[in-house]
Amino acid sequence: NGGLITALNPGSAKFIFTSSITGCLSDSNIQIVINAPPVVVLHGSNQLCIGQNAQVSPTTQGIWVSSNPSVLSVTNSGYITAFTAGVSNLTFISSTTGCSSSVITITVNPKPVINITGSTEICVNTTTTLLPSMGGTWYSNNPSVATINANGIVTGISQGAAKFYFISTLTGCQSNLSATITVNS
């Protein structure tokens, strides 16, 4: 009775006011149009790693807004860039109707942190250790020089240099490359 209209579903409606003093009815000429909110789609996972990108649609006829632009940004064409660990909600506002979409929540996971706990110079057939020692998979960028097992133990294979990276099983995020391990003959 205070004149507040609540939109429930898309469509249109007209309203009539009845005066409590005179009992007279108003005209019903004013039509209110209720627009549907924009339909939004996240193409891919709602879990990203720092440095990863994703895409949302629609890509035209509106603007995208990130609730936490320091965590991730989104262009009006729906291109997402993850900057730092955290959570951000994305909303699309239609330039045609002014309606806002439902929220898409995206979590940005950190990159795993790796450390060399042993020597950065080893000999062929000797070892050094990197951390973490569990919770993911290790890879060598030069396995003909040095290999690494699931526990982070590096073994020198031949003379040269190698770096290593770790992929977390929990988040799927990849670490930066380690410092160089030099293998001497």
Buried (B, 14 or more C-beta within 10 A) or exposed (E): EEEEEEBEEEEEBEEEEEEEEEEEEEEEEEEEEBBEBBEBEBEEEEBBBBBBEBBBBBBEEBEBBBBBEEBBBBEBEBBBBBBEBBEBEBBBBBEEBEBBBEEBEBBBBBBBEBEBEBBEBBEBEBBBBBBBBEEBEBBBBBEEBBBBEEEBBBBBBEEBBBBBBBBBEEBBBBBBBBEBBBBEE
